[in-house]
Amino acid sequence: MSRTRRFVLALSVVLAALAASLLTAPGAQAHEERPVTFPDGSGSVPELRTGEPDLLVCKTDRAAFERRIAGFPAPLKARNLTLYERCARDGYRHLQQAVDAVDRPGLTIAILPGLYEEEPSQPPPTGACAALEARTSSLGYQILSYEQQRQCPHNQNLVAVLGKKDLQIEGTGASRLDVVIDAGYRKLNALRADGSDGVYFRNFTAQRTTFNSLYVLAADGFVIDDVLTRWNDEYGFLTFASDHGLYKNCESYGNGDSGIYPGSASDINDGRGYDVPRYSIEITGCRSHHNMVGYSGTAGDSVWVHDNEFDHNMGGASMDSAFPGHPGLPQNHARFERNLIHDNNQNYYRYVADGTCARPPVDRGYEQGVVCPQISMPPGTGIITAGGNWNLYEDNWVYGHQRAAFYLSAVPAFIRGESAWGKQADTSHHNRYAGNRLGVDRSGTARPNRTDVWWDGQGRGNCWQSDAGAASPGALPDCGARRGDVSGGTDRLVGEPVKLAQLLVCADYSVQARRLPAGCDWYGARGLQRVETQLALGSSLVLALAGLALWRRRLRGHRLAGAATLIGLAGLALDVAGSTLALTPTFVPALALLLTGVWWTLLGLALRPVRPVLAAATVLLGALTLLDAFDKAILMVPGIPVSPAWLRLLLGVVWVLWAVVAAGARGPSPTPSAPPQPDTPRNPDADTPRNPEADTPRHPEADTPGGPGADTPGGPAAGAGAPGGAGAPGETWAHGRTGEARPAGRTGEAGPHGEASA
């Protein structure tokens, strides 16, 4: 790595360090789990078994059961009645009892229609289970080892499936709502499958937990089929450190983080390009809505997400490298295609602001539509990628978003706990956005996004489709016809300064502390409340005052400088206007930079005669500003490690100080054409000091009447000795060396022979 790149990288790390305490603040942590490794990948996606179940679970109230199945189709109703008769004889009343009875791989548990609250699992832990020694997460729960989970399975789980292989658990109802597993906000997880390869879940609902409804951990092979999860503090579905997984025909809503979370999916494609042999997890046919975010995945690696619908969340989908403790970071190789991602404009932060989310979960009103957002994210966004690489977003429908369709930013490696210098800029590379239908629904109706693209500018190999609409920056690298082809690509080590400032401010969020950062429009700031507008206004005022002072003290009356100053004031005013939410994705920010660059360039030319060094710096600042306008509106400048905005910012700080000093300094006094007159008339008879030069031997001709030294009109005494034609009043001039004149003394002073010189 060159010295220049090392310096810029160090600068970017310092800037990112300012965000670290915010991004890793308590309450901003994602899923925390025991240390876990990926499966060896020797498993496979399990197949649905359709034979008779091995174990049955049902309730004892036959009348209630018959009411539940009354509307079923006749064949399904008859089957359920038959199963109920069998279950009444030798079945189980709680799902956990049936799971505990599994003694070999390949068994199927059938759950008959009913509400399963698992009463034996509900009580809080006692005895040894109440005194387990384990690290506490930022959210207050213990991070238990696998052995501790086996020892005390119901400390955190309503139903615990631990180490069971090829187990199938399915509901027998007509829909997934006929079998409901309800934790009643008493447990972290409604159903946890830990180390259970080949597990298959089908046709039921899990709900109301203080973390997530259905949790699959460290599994090589799982299927989630036609399952509904809802009303949880964090996630609906959470799968972690798993491989050979399949979500299909699922639904999730009412969750404080995401409905679907394939976190730390097996990192099988690390080091590859776009073409990969397989994906570790497939998600298809699912709908996730009315959550904080529909889909999310810290280290969501090698996940194929297709033919789903993510709608009416705060954000449609997100993947990131922002949280430590997740194997497989940085995130890579997600593939999104043919998904409907639309109208993700909910803003649930109001429930944090009004104190609703500070109540106990059972009192918050999740069932009535309350959602308590667990982390910071920009509402009104389709797909957010915070520190991902080699992701493909192709052939999706993305429309109706009040902020942006696509949102891409980088995350430095130390935030995930890696301090090596070479890794600090290893995210936000090779993300491809191509062939998507932006701002229009499937019927062809226009449903525009406010902005199609928001990008912080960092990374290499990223590209977007050429028909993307409003974007920030306005100029984007274009995707070629083949994956990997990029036109106008860049390779920058740090994002735009204003966007980095926004991310810094907005990250300081905590649902537990009810802290919603002022200045961030994610939480409702508008107009001058927004940090971007505050920065634009403050910097414009400082530049305007410095420029006006410089013009008034040094260039007033200079027509070129006056015209330049007016242009500059217009540019600075447009810079403030262009920082607003409505105008950011338009031509206004680039026009503001253009006018400001012209101002500095002309001002520098006007300064050349009086301040040549400052003039050169001012012209350079103007050139950088014009380059920044070109970079944002026409073509991102290739081959530079940082945006021109960074260079402009650094030189601009120096220029302001320099301009203030130049404007305030006393200007140089013009050289007098003759010695100054005394303040008061001199007395000819006064005993004043003699002029030393009066004692200098004079030229012999100096005393000769009519000679060259005579004080005759037109002679040297008339002013020949002073440039400009006149000597000082009352002073005569004598010749020394040939061609040189000097003062000989004042009127009334003695000459060299004791004679008066006049």
C-alpha positions in Angstrom: 0.0 0.0 0.0 1.4 3.4 -1.0 2.2 6.1 1.6 -0.6 8.2 0.2 -3.2 5.5 0.6 -1.9 4.7 4.1 -2.3 8.3 5.1 -5.9 8.6 3.6 -6.7 5.2 5.2 -5.5 6.5 8.6 -7.6 9.6 8.2 -10.7 7.6 7.4 -10.1 5.4 10.4 -9.8 8.4 12.7 -13.1 9.8 11.3 -14.8 6.4 11.7 -13.5 6.2 15.2 -15.7 9.1 16.0 -18.6 6.9 15.1 -17.5 3.9 16.9 -18.7 4.8 20.3 -22.0 5.6 18.8 -22.4 2.5 16.6 -21.3 0.3 19.5 -23.2 2.0 22.3 -25.3 0.0 24.7 -28.7 -0.7 23.2 -27.3 -0.6 19.7 -26.1 -4.2 19.7 -27.5 -6.8 17.3 -28.0 -10.4 18.1 -25.5 -11.6 20.8 -24.8 -15.3 21.1 -22.2 -17.7 22.4 -19.1 -18.3 20.3 -20.2 -20.6 17.5 -18.6 -22.0 14.3 -20.1 -22.8 10.9 -21.3 -26.3 10.1 -18.9 -28.3 8.0 -21.3 -28.1 5.1 -21.8 -31.9 4.7 -25.6 -31.7 5.3 -28.4 -31.0 3.0 -31.8 -29.3 2.8 -34.3 -31.7 4.5 -37.3 -33.0 2.6 -40.9 -32.9 3.8 -42.1 -36.3 5.1 -45.8 -36.9 4.4 -46.5 -40.1 6.2 -48.3 -40.6 9.5 -46.7 -38.7 12.5 -44.7 -40.5 15.1 -45.8 -38.3 18.1 -48.9 -36.2 18.6 -49.6 -33.1 20.7 -53.2 -31.9 21.5 -55.3 -30.3 24.2 -57.9 -32.1 26.2 -60.9 -29.8 25.5 -62.6 -31.7 22.7 -65.4 -29.2 22.3 -62.9 -26.4 21.7 -61.0 -28.6 19.3 -64.1 -29.4 17.3 -65.0 -25.7 17.1 -61.5 -25.0 15.6 -61.8 -27.6 12.9 -65.5 -27.0 12.1 -64.7 -25.0 8.9 -62.0 -27.3 7.6 -62.5 -29.1 4.2 -64.1 -32.5 4.9 -61.0 -34.7 4.2 -58.8 -32.5 6.5 -61.5 -32.4 9.2 -61.8 -36.2 9.1 -58.0 -36.6 9.4 -57.8 -34.3 12.4 -60.6 -36.1 14.2 -58.8 -39.4 13.7 -55.5 -37.9 14.9 -57.3 -36.4 17.9 -58.7 -39.8 19.0 -55.2 -41.2 18.8 -53.7 -38.2 20.7 -56.3 -38.4 23.4 -55.1 -42.0 24.1 -51.3 -41.8 23.9 -50.4 -38.2 22.8 -48.9 -35.3 24.7 -50.5 -32.1 26.0 -47.4 -29.9 25.5 -45.0 -29.7 22.6 -42.0 -29.8 24.9 -43.1 -33.2 26.2 -43.2 -34.6 22.7 -39.7 -33.1 21.9 -38.3 -34.7 25.0 -39.7 -38.0 23.9 -37.8 -38.0 20.6 -35.1 -40.7 20.9 -33.8 -41.1 17.4 -33.4 -39.2 14.1 -36.1 -39.0 11.5 -39.2 -38.6 13.7 -42.3 -36.4 13.0 -44.3 -34.5 15.7 -47.8 -33.4 14.7 -49.5 -30.6 16.6 -53.2 -30.5 16.4 -55.1 -27.2 16.2 -55.1 -25.3 19.5 -53.3 -22.7 21.6 -50.1 -23.9 23.2 -48.8 -21.8 26.0 -46.5 -24.6 27.4 -47.4 -23.9 31.0 -44.7 -26.2 32.5 -42.0 -24.2 30.8 -43.3 -20.7 31.9 -42.0 -20.4 35.5 -38.8 -18.4 36.0 -35.7 -20.5 36.8 -35.0 -21.8 40.4 -32.2 -23.5 42.2 -29.0 -24.1 40.1 -30.7 -22.7 37.0 -31.2 -19.4 38.7 -27.5 -19.2 39.6 -25.8 -19.9 36.2 -22.6 -18.0 35.6 -22.6 -16.5 32.2 -21.9 -13.2 30.5 -24.8 -10.7 30.3 -25.7 -9.2 26.9 -26.3 -5.5 26.4 -30.0 -6.3 26.4 -29.8 -7.9 29.8 -30.1 -11.6 29.1 -27.5 -14.2 29.8 -25.4 -15.6 27.0 -25.5 -19.3 27.8 -23.3 -22.0 26.5 -24.8 -25.1 24.8 -24.2 -27.1 27.9 -26.1 -24.5 30.0 -29.0 -24.6 27.5 -29.2 -28.3 28.0 -29.0 -28.1 31.7 -31.7 -25.4 31.9 -33.6 -25.4 28.6 -36.4 -23.2 29.9 -34.4 -20.3 31.3 -34.8 -18.6 28.0 -36.9 -20.9 25.8 -40.6 -21.9 25.8 -39.8 -25.0 23.7 -36.2 -26.2 23.4 -35.1 -28.6 20.6 -31.5 -29.4 21.5 -29.4 -31.8 19.5 -32.3 -33.6 17.8 -31.6 -34.7 14.3 -33.9 -34.8 11.3 -36.9 -33.8 13.4 -40.1 -32.6 11.7 -42.6 -30.4 13.7 -45.8 -29.6 11.8 -49.3 -28.3 12.5 -52.3 -30.2 11.2 -54.6 -27.3 10.7 -56.0 -25.8 7.5 -53.8 -22.7 8.0 -50.8 -21.7 10.1 -53.1 -19.8 12.4 -54.8 -23.0 13.6 -51.8 -24.0 15.7 -50.4 -21.2 17.9 -47.4 -21.4 20.2 -47.6 -18.4 22.5 -44.8 -17.3 24.8 -46.8 -14.5 26.4 -43.7 -12.3 26.6 -42.3 -14.6 29.3 -39.4 -16.1 27.4 -36.7 -14.9 25.0 -37.6 -17.5 22.4 -40.8 -19.3 21.7 -39.0 -22.2 19.9 -35.3 -22.7 19.8 -33.6 -25.4 17.7 -29.9 -25.6 18.7 -27.5 -28.0 17.1 -30.4 -29.8 15.4 -29.4 -30.7 11.8 -32.2 -31.4 9.4 -35.0 -29.8 11.4 -38.2 -29.0 9.5 -40.9 -26.6 10.8 -44.2 -26.4 9.1 -47.7 -24.9 9.4 -48.0 -23.1 12.7 -47.7 -19.7 14.4 -45.2 -18.6 17.1 -45.6 -15.3 18.9 -45.1 -12.8 21.7 -41.5 -13.2 23.0 -38.9 -10.8 24.4 -36.5 -11.7 21.6 -37.6 -13.9 18.7 -40.3 -16.5 17.9 -38.4 -19.2 16.0 -34.7 -19.6 16.4 -32.4 -22.0 14.5 -28.8 -22.1 15.7 -25.8 -24.0 14.3 -27.8 -26.3 12.0 -26.6 -28.0 8.8 -30.0 -28.3 7.1 -33.3 -26.7 8.1 -36.6 -25.7 6.5 -39.1 -23.1 7.7 -42.3 -23.8 5.7 -45.6 -21.9 5.9 -44.8 -20.6 9.4 -46.0 -17.2 10.8 -44.1 -15.3 13.5 -45.3 -12.0 15.1 -45.2 -9.5 18.0 -41.6 -9.9 19.2 -39.2 -7.5 20.7 -36.5 -8.4 18.2 -37.0 -10.9 15.4 -39.7 -13.1 13.9 -37.4 -15.7 12.4 -33.7 -15.9 13.5 -31.3 -18.4 11.9 -27.7 -18.1 12.9 -24.4 -19.8 11.9 -26.3 -22.3 9.7 -26.1 -23.9 6.3 -28.3 -25.7 3.8 -31.3 -23.6 5.0 -34.7 -22.9 3.3 -37.4 -20.4 4.2 -40.5 -20.7 2.1 -44.1 -19.4 2.2 -43.5 -17.7 5.5 -44.8 -14.5 7.0 -43.7 -12.2 9.8 -44.9 -8.9 11.2 -44.9 -6.7 14.4 -41.2 -7.2 15.2 -38.8 -4.6 16.7 -35.9 -5.6 14.5 -36.6 -7.7 11.4 -39.2 -10.2 10.4 -36.6 -12.5 8.7 -33.0 -12.6 10.0 -30.5 -15.1 8.4 -27.6 -13.8 10.4 -24.1 -15.3 10.0 -25.2 -17.6 7.3 -22.4 -20.0 6.4 -19.7 -18.1 4.6 -19.2 -20.6 1.8 -18.4 -18.1 -0.9 -15.7 -15.9 0.8 -13.0 -15.0 -1.8 -15.2 -15.6 -4.8 -16.6 -13.2 -7.4 -20.2 -13.0 -8.5 -20.4 -16.6 -9.8 -20.8 -19.0 -7.0 -21.5 -22.8 -6.9 -24.4 -22.5 -4.3 -25.9 -20.4 -1.6 -26.1 -21.4 2.1 -29.7 -20.2 2.7 -32.6 -19.7 0.3 -35.6 -17.4 1.1 -38.6 -17.5 -1.2 -42.3 -16.9 -1.3 -42.3 -15.1 2.1 -43.9 -11.8 3.1 -42.4 -9.6 5.9 -44.3 -6.4 6.7 -45.0 -3.9 9.5 -41.6 -4.5 11.2 -38.7 -2.2 11.8 -37.2 -3.9 8.7 -38.6 -6.7 6.6 -35.3 -8.6 6.2 -31.9 -8.1 7.9 -28.7 -10.0 8.2 -25.5 -9.0 10.0 -23.0 -11.2 8.1 -25.9 -12.4 6.0 -23.5 -14.3 3.7 -24.4 -16.3 0.6 -28.2 -15.8 1.0 -30.4 -16.1 -2.1 -33.5 -14.0 -1.6 -36.0 -14.3 -4.4 -39.7 -13.9 -5.1 -40.6 -12.4 -1.7 -42.5 -9.3 -0.6 -41.1 -6.8 1.9 -43.5 -3.9 2.4 -44.8 -1.4 4.9 -41.8 -1.7 7.2 -39.5 1.2 8.1 -37.0 -0.4 5.7 -37.5 -3.2 3.2 -34.3 -5.1 3.7 -30.8 -4.6 5.1 -27.5 -6.4 5.5 -24.5 -5.1 7.4 -21.0 -5.6 8.9 -21.7 -3.3 11.8 -21.8 -5.6 14.8 -19.1 -7.7 16.3 -19.4 -11.3 17.4 -20.9 -12.6 14.1 -18.8 -15.2 12.2 -18.5 -14.4 8.5 -17.8 -10.7 8.6 -17.7 -8.7 6.5 -21.0 -9.5 4.9 -20.8 -10.8 1.3 -22.6 -12.5 -1.5 -26.3 -11.9 -0.9 -28.4 -12.2 -4.0 -31.8 -10.4 -4.3 -33.9 -10.9 -7.3 -37.6 -10.7 -8.4 -38.7 -9.4 -5.0 -41.4 -6.8 -4.4 -39.9 -4.1 -2.1 -42.3 -1.2 -1.7 -43.9 1.4 0.6 -41.5 0.9 3.5 -42.2 4.2 5.1 -43.4 3.4 8.6 -41.8 5.4 11.3 -42.1 3.7 14.7 -39.7 6.0 16.5 -42.7 7.9 17.8 -43.3 5.0 20.2 -39.9 5.4 21.7 -40.3 9.2 22.0 -43.7 9.0 23.8 -42.5 6.3 26.3 -44.6 3.4 25.0 -41.5 1.3 24.4 -40.4 1.9 28.0 -43.3 -0.1 29.3 -43.2 -3.9 29.9 -43.6 -5.8 26.6 -47.0 -7.1 27.6 -48.3 -3.5 28.0 -46.8 -2.0 24.8 -49.6 -2.8 22.4 -47.7 -4.9 19.9 -51.0 -6.7 19.0 -52.5 -3.2 18.1 -49.6 -2.3 15.8 -46.9 -0.9 18.1 -43.3 -1.7 17.0 -40.3 -0.7 19.2 -37.3 -0.2 16.8 -34.2 -1.8 18.3 -31.5 -0.1 16.3 -31.0 3.0 14.2 -31.9 2.9 10.5 -33.3 5.4 7.9 -37.1 5.0 7.5 -38.4 5.1 4.0 -35.7 3.0 2.4 -35.9 -0.1 0.1 -32.6 -1.9 0.6 -29.8 -0.8 3.0 -26.3 -2.2 2.7 -24.0 -1.1 5.4 -20.6 -2.6 4.8 -21.3 -5.4 2.3 -19.4 -6.9 -0.6 -20.3 -8.8 -3.8 -24.0 -8.4 -3.4 -26.3 -8.7 -6.4 -29.6 -6.7 -6.6 -31.2 -7.6 -9.9 -34.8 -7.6 -11.4 -36.5 -6.4 -8.2 -39.5 -4.1 -8.1 -38.6 -1.2 -5.7 -41.0 1.7 -5.4 -43.0 4.0 -3.2 -40.2 5.0 -0.8 -40.0 8.4 0.8 -36.2 8.3 1.2 -34.4 6.0 -1.2 -34.7 2.8 -3.1 -31.0 1.7 -2.5 -28.8 2.9 0.4 -25.1 2.0 0.4 -22.5 2.9 3.0 -19.2 1.5 4.3 -18.3 0.3 7.8 -14.6 0.2 9.0 -13.3 -3.1 10.3 -12.5 -2.0 13.8 -16.2 -1.6 14.5 -16.6 -5.3 14.1 -13.5 -5.8 16.3 -10.7 -6.1 13.7 -7.9 -3.7 14.1 -5.5 -4.6 11.2 -4.8 -1.6 9.0 -5.3 -3.5 5.8 -8.8 -4.4 6.7 -10.2 -1.0 7.6 -11.5 -0.2 4.1 -12.5 -3.7 3.2 -16.3 -3.2 2.9 -18.6 -1.6 0.3 -17.1 -3.2 -2.7 -18.5 -4.9 -5.9 -22.2 -4.3 -5.1 -24.2 -4.5 -8.3 -27.7 -2.9 -8.8 -29.0 -3.8 -12.3 -32.2 -4.4 -14.1 -34.5 -3.3 -11.3 -37.9 -1.7 -11.9 -37.6 1.6 -9.9 -40.5 3.9 -9.1 -43.2 1.8 -10.9 -45.3 -1.0 -9.6 -46.2 -4.3 -11.5 -49.3 -2.7 -13.1 -47.1 0.0 -14.6 -48.4 2.7 -12.3 -45.8 5.3 -11.4 -44.9 5.0 -7.7 -41.6 7.0 -7.5 -39.0 6.8 -4.8 -37.8 10.2 -3.5 -34.3 9.1 -4.4 -33.3 6.0 -6.2 -29.8 5.8 -4.8 -28.0 7.2 -1.7 -24.3 6.3 -1.6 -21.6 7.6 0.7 -19.1 7.3 -2.2 -16.7 4.8 -0.6 -15.6 1.5 -2.1 -14.6 0.1 -5.5 -16.5 -1.9 -8.2 -19.9 -0.7 -7.1 -22.3 0.1 -10.0 -25.9 1.0 -10.7 -28.3 0.7 -13.6 -28.1 3.6 -16.0 -31.8 4.3 -15.8 -31.7 5.1 -12.0 -33.5 8.4 -11.3 -32.6 11.0 -8.7 -29.4 10.0 -6.9 -26.9 11.3 -4.4 -24.3 11.6 -5.8 -25.8 12.6 -9.1 -23.2 10.8 -11.1 -23.0 7.0 -10.5 -20.8 4.3 -12.0 -22.8 2.3 -14.5 -23.2 -1.5 -14.6 -22.2 -3.2 -17.8 -24.2 -5.9 -19.5 -22.0 -8.6 -17.8 -21.5 -8.9 -14.1 -18.2 -7.2 -13.2 -18.3 -4.7 -16.0 -18.3 -1.2 -14.6 -18.2 2.2 -16.4 -17.0 5.2 -14.5 -15.9 3.2 -11.4 -14.0 4.7 -8.5 -11.9 3.4 -5.6 -12.2 5.6 -2.6 -11.1 4.9 1.0 -13.6 7.1 2.8 -17.1 8.5 2.2 -18.3 12.0 1.7 -17.7 14.2 4.7 -21.3 15.5 5.1 -22.7 12.0 4.7 -20.3 10.7 7.3 -21.4 13.4 9.7 -25.0 12.4 9.2 -24.3 8.8 9.9 -22.3 9.8 13.0 -25.2 11.8 14.4 -28.0 9.4 13.5 -26.2 6.4 15.0 -26.5 7.7 18.5 -29.8 6.0 19.2 -31.0 3.9 22.1 -34.4 2.4 22.6 -33.6 1.6 26.2 -32.5 5.1 27.1 -35.2 6.8 24.9 -32.4 8.6 23.1 -33.4 9.9 19.6 -30.5 12.0 18.2 -31.4 15.6 17.5 -30.3 16.8 14.1 -31.1 13.5 12.3 -34.1 13.4 9.9 -34.5 9.6 10.6 -36.1 10.7 13.8 -38.1 13.6 12.5 -35.7 16.5 12.2 -36.6 18.9 9.4 -35.3 22.1 7.9 -32.7 23.8 10.1 -33.0 21.0 12.6 -31.1 18.6 10.2 -27.3 18.3 10.8 -26.7 18.6 7.1 -28.5 21.9 6.9 -26.8 23.2 10.1 -23.4 22.4 8.7 -24.2 24.0 5.3 -25.6 27.1 7.0 -22.7 27.4 9.5 -20.0 27.0 6.8 -21.8 29.3 4.4 -21.9 32.1 7.0 -18.3 31.7 7.9 -17.2 31.7 4.2 -19.5 34.7 3.4 -18.1 36.8 6.3 -14.5 35.9 5.4 -15.1 36.7 1.8 -16.9 40.0 2.4 -14.2 41.1 4.8 -11.5 40.3 2.3 -13.3 42.2 -0.4 -14.0 45.2 1.7 -10.5 45.6 3.1 -8.4 44.7 0.1 -10.5 44.7 -3.1 -13.3 47.3 -2.7 -13.6 49.1 -6.0 -12.3 46.2 -8.0 -15.1 45.3 -10.4 -14.0 41.7 -10.9 -13.8 41.1 -7.2 -17.2 42.7 -6.6 -18.9 40.5 -9.3 -17.2 37.4 -7.9 -18.4 38.1 -4.4 -22.0 38.4 -5.6 -21.6 35.1 -7.4 -20.1 33.5 -4.3 -23.0 34.7 -2.0 -25.5 33.2 -4.5 -23.6 29.9 -4.4 -23.4 29.8 -0.6 -27.2 30.5 -0.4 -27.8 27.6 -2.8 -25.6 25.4 -0.8 -27.9 25.9 2.2 -31.0 25.3 0.1 -29.4 22.2 -1.5 -28.8 20.6 1.9 -32.5 20.2 2.5 -34.1 16.9 2.2 -36.2 17.9 -0.8 -33.3 19.4 -2.9 -30.4 17.1 -2.0 -31.0 14.7 -4.9 -31.5 17.5 -7.4 -29.0 19.7 -9.5 -29.0 22.4 -6.8 -26.0 21.1 -4.7 -23.9 20.9 -7.8 -25.0 24.3 -9.0 -24.0 25.7 -5.6 -20.6 24.2 -5.9 -20.2 25.6 -9.4 -21.0 29.2 -8.4 -18.8 28.9 -5.3 -15.9 27.6 -7.4 -16.3 30.5 -9.8 -16.3 32.9 -6.9 -13.0 31.6 -5.5 -11.4 31.4 -8.9 -12.2 35.1 -9.8 -11.4 36.3 -6.3 -8.0 34.6 -6.6 -7.3 36.4 -9.9 -8.2 39.7 -8.3 -5.9 39.1 -5.4 -2.8 38.4 -7.5 -1.4 41.9 -7.5 -1.7 42.5 -3.8 -1.6 38.9 -2.2 0.0 36.5 -4.7 0.3 33.5 -2.4 -3.2 33.9 -1.0 -4.4 34.4 -4.5 -2.8 31.1 -5.6 -4.4 29.2 -2.7 -7.8 30.8 -3.5 -7.6 29.8 -7.2 -6.7 26.3 -6.1 -9.7 26.2 -3.7 -11.9 27.3 -6.6 -10.5 24.6 -8.8 -11.2 21.9 -6.2 -14.7 23.2 -5.8 -15.4 23.1 -9.5 -13.9 19.6 -9.5 -16.2 18.6 -6.7 -19.2 19.9 -8.7 -18.1 17.9 -11.7 -17.6 14.8 -9.4 -21.1 15.0 -8.0 -23.0 15.9 -11.2 -21.2 14.7 -14.3 -18.7 11.9 -13.5 -17.1 10.7 -10.4 -13.4 11.4 -10.8 -11.4 8.1 -11.1 -8.0 7.4 -9.6 -8.3 9.5 -6.5 -8.5 7.9 -3.0 -10.8 10.5 -1.5 -13.6 12.8 -2.8 -12.6 16.3 -3.9 -14.9 17.4 -1.0 -12.3 16.3 1.5 -9.6 18.3 -0.1 -11.9 21.3 -0.5 -12.8 21.0 3.2 -9.3 20.9 4.4 -8.0 23.7 2.2 -11.2 25.7 3.0 -10.4 25.7 6.7 -6.9 27.1 6.0 -8.3 29.6 3.6 -10.8 31.1 6.0 -8.1 31.7 8.6 -5.8 33.1 6.0 -8.5 35.4 4.6 -9.4 36.8 8.0 -5.7 37.5 8.8 -5.3 39.2 5.4 -8.4 41.3 5.8 -7.5 42.4 9.3 -3.8 43.2 8.7 -2.7 46.8 8.2 -1.8 47.4 4.6 1.8 48.5 3.6 2.3 52.3 3.6 3.4 53.9 0.4 7.1 55.1 0.3 7.3 58.9 0.8 8.8 60.9 -2.1 10.7 63.1 0.4 11.6 63.2 4.1 8.6 64.4 6.2 8.2 68.0 7.4 8.7 68.7 11.1 5.6 68.9 13.1 6.4 72.5 14.2 8.3 75.4 12.5 12.0 75.4 13.4 13.7 78.5 14.9 16.6 79.3 12.5 18.7 80.4 15.5 18.0 77.2 17.5 21.0 75.2 18.4 19.9 72.0 16.5 22.0 68.9 15.7 24.0 69.2 12.6 23.4 67.1 9.6 26.3 64.7 9.5 26.5 65.0 5.8 26.9 68.7 6.1 30.5 68.1 7.3 31.2 66.0 4.3 33.8 67.8 2.0 32.0 69.3 -0.8 33.0 69.4 -4.4 35.2 72.4 -5.2 32.7 73.7 -7.6 30.0 73.6 -5.0 30.9 77.1 -3.6 31.7 78.6 -6.9 29.0 81.2 -7.7 27.2 80.0 -10.8 28.9 76.7 -10.5 27.2 73.4 -10.5 26.5 73.5 -6.8 25.0 77.0 -6.8 21.5 77.4 -5.4 20.3 78.9 -8.6 16.9 78.3 -10.1 17.1 75.1 -12.1 20.2 73.9 -10.2 20.3 70.8 -8.0 19.0 72.7 -5.0 15.7 73.2 -6.9 14.9 69.5 -6.5 17.2 67.5 -8.8 18.3 65.4 -5.9 14.8 63.9 -5.2 13.0 61.5 -7.5 9.8 63.1 -8.6 11.4 66.5 -8.9 11.3 68.3 -5.4 13.5 68.2 -2.4 12.3 68.7 1.1 11.4 72.3 2.0 14.3 74.1 3.7 16.8 71.5 2.6 19.7 71.9 0.1 21.3 69.1 -1.8 25.0 68.6 -2.4 26.9 66.3 -4.8 29.1 63.6 -3.5 30.2 61.0 -6.0 29.5 61.9 -9.6 25.8 61.7 -10.4 24.8 61.4 -6.7 22.9 64.1 -4.8 22.4 64.2 -1.0 21.1 66.7 1.6 23.6 69.2 2.6 21.8 70.7 5.6 18.7 72.8 6.5 18.4 76.6 5.9 20.5 78.4 8.5 22.9 75.5 9.2 26.6 76.1 8.7 28.4 74.7 5.7 31.6 72.8 5.8 33.7 76.1 6.2 31.5 77.6 8.8 29.5 79.6 6.3 25.8 79.6 5.9 24.7 77.4 3.0 22.1 79.8 2.0 
